[in-house]
């Protein structure tokens, strides 16, 4: 039996009747090629990008944009919320993003998309938690200062601790 397989290097023919150990080794190596596996429909799981994973990437991208909007551009909270992707937008983007990544992503990324998605989503969630904690911390500090009778951001220095400063023009005349 003769089998012809095409790969990037061209067409390879495998003759099973005359197969020796070197030919068997060459066949095994050839079958590890994802392009050859795709011809047989036996590629590794996750060979194609999962649109569900791509939706999660847009969750992460939205978190990054919200951070930039909030801290970089000092947007108001209502404006910051607009920077997140809606479910409809993520749904519309997921399929085309998966297709583009199938064509353009390096092999390692294709084979490890679940791990990559986990890292991106973990980073986005952690970033959001840090932002929420920072906001709550600022609110709590402001509340505590107002309860103590101070304005937020104003530090009172006791008179005894102030340096003895003479303002020019107000100095006593001899």
BELPELIN-V578669 format. One record per residue. N is the residue number from 1. SS is DSSP state (helix for helix, strand for strand, loop for the rest). D_LAST is the distance of its C-alpha to the last C-alpha in Angstrom with 1 decimal. Layout:
# BELPELIN-V578669
N,SS,D_LAST / N,SS,D_LAST
This chain:
# BELPELIN-V578669
1,loop,117.5 / 2,strand,115.1 / 3,strand,111.6 / 4,strand,109.4 / 5,strand,105.6 / 6,strand,103.0 / 7,strand,99.5 / 8,loop,96.9 / 9,loop,99.0 / 10,strand,102.0 / 11,strand,105.2 / 12,strand,106.3 / 13,strand,109.8 / 14,strand,110.7 / 15,strand,114.3 / 16,loop,114.7 / 17,loop,118.3 / 18,loop,117.2 / 19,loop,113.9 / 20,loop,113.0 / 21,helix,110.0 / 22,helix,107.9 / 23,helix,108.8 / 24,helix,107.9 / 25,helix,104.5 / 26,helix,103.9 / 27,helix,104.8 / 28,helix,102.4 / 29,helix,99.6 / 30,helix,100.5 / 31,helix,100.5 / 32,loop,96.9 / 33,loop,95.8 / 34,helix,94.3 / 35,helix,95.9 / 36,helix,99.3 / 37,helix,98.7 / 38,helix,97.9 / 39,helix,101.3 / 40,helix,102.9 / 41,loop,100.5 / 42,loop,99.6 / 43,loop,95.9 / 44,loop,93.4 / 45,loop,92.0 / 46,loop,88.9 / 47,loop,90.1 / 48,loop,88.9 / 49,loop,85.5 / 50,loop,85.6 / 51,helix,84.1 / 52,helix,82.8 / 53,helix,80.7 / 54,helix,79.5 / 55,helix,78.4 / 56,helix,76.2 / 57,helix,74.7 / 58,helix,73.5 / 59,helix,72.0 / 60,helix,69.9 / 61,helix,69.1 / 62,helix,67.9 / 63,helix,65.7 / 64,helix,64.1 / 65,helix,63.5 / 66,helix,62.1 / 67,helix,59.6 / 68,helix,58.6 / 69,helix,58.3 / 70,helix,56.3 / 71,helix,53.8 / 72,helix,54.1 / 73,loop,54.2 / 74,loop,52.7 / 75,loop,55.7 / 76,loop,56.0 / 77,helix,58.6 / 78,helix,61.2 / 79,helix,61.0 / 80,helix,61.1 / 81,helix,64.3 / 82,loop,66.0 / 83,loop,65.7 / 84,loop,68.3 / 85,loop,71.9 / 86,loop,74.2 / 87,helix,77.6 / 88,helix,79.4 / 89,helix,77.3 / 90,helix,77.8 / 91,helix,81.5 / 92,helix,81.8 / 93,helix,79.9 / 94,helix,81.6 / 95,helix,85.0 / 96,helix,83.8 / 97,helix,81.2 / 98,helix,83.9 / 99,helix,86.2 / 100,helix,83.6 / 101,helix,82.6 / 102,helix,86.4 / 103,helix,86.6 / 104,helix,83.3 / 105,loop,82.1 / 106,loop,82.8 / 107,helix,85.6 / 108,helix,83.3 / 109,helix,81.5 / 110,helix,84.8 / 111,helix,86.1 / 112,loop,82.9 / 113,helix,81.8 / 114,helix,81.7 / 115,helix,79.3 / 116,helix,77.2 / 117,helix,77.1 / 118,helix,76.2 / 119,helix,73.2 / 120,helix,71.9 / 121,helix,72.4 / 122,helix,70.9 / 123,helix,67.8 / 124,helix,67.5 / 125,helix,68.0 / 126,helix,65.5 / 127,helix,62.9 / 128,helix,63.5 / 129,helix,63.1 / 130,helix,59.8 / 131,helix,58.5 / 132,helix,59.7 / 133,helix,58.1 / 134,helix,54.7 / 135,helix,54.9 / 136,helix,55.8 / 137,helix,53.1 / 138,helix,50.4 / 139,helix,51.8 / 140,helix,51.8 / 141,helix,48.2 / 142,helix,47.1 / 143,helix,49.2 / 144,helix,47.8 / 145,helix,44.2 / 146,helix,45.0 / 147,helix,46.7 / 148,loop,43.6 / 149,loop,41.6 / 150,loop,39.9 / 151,loop,40.3 / 152,loop,42.2 / 153,loop,40.1 / 154,loop,36.8 / 155,loop,35.6 / 156,loop,33.2 / 157,loop,30.8 / 158,loop,29.8 / 159,helix,26.1 / 160,helix,26.3 / 161,helix,27.6 / 162,loop,25.0 / 163,loop,22.6 / 164,loop,18.8 / 165,loop,17.9 / 166,loop,14.7 / 167,loop,15.8 / 168,loop,14.4 / 169,loop,13.1 / 170,loop,12.3 / 171,loop,9.3 / 172,loop,6.5 / 173,loop,3.9 / 174,loop,0.0
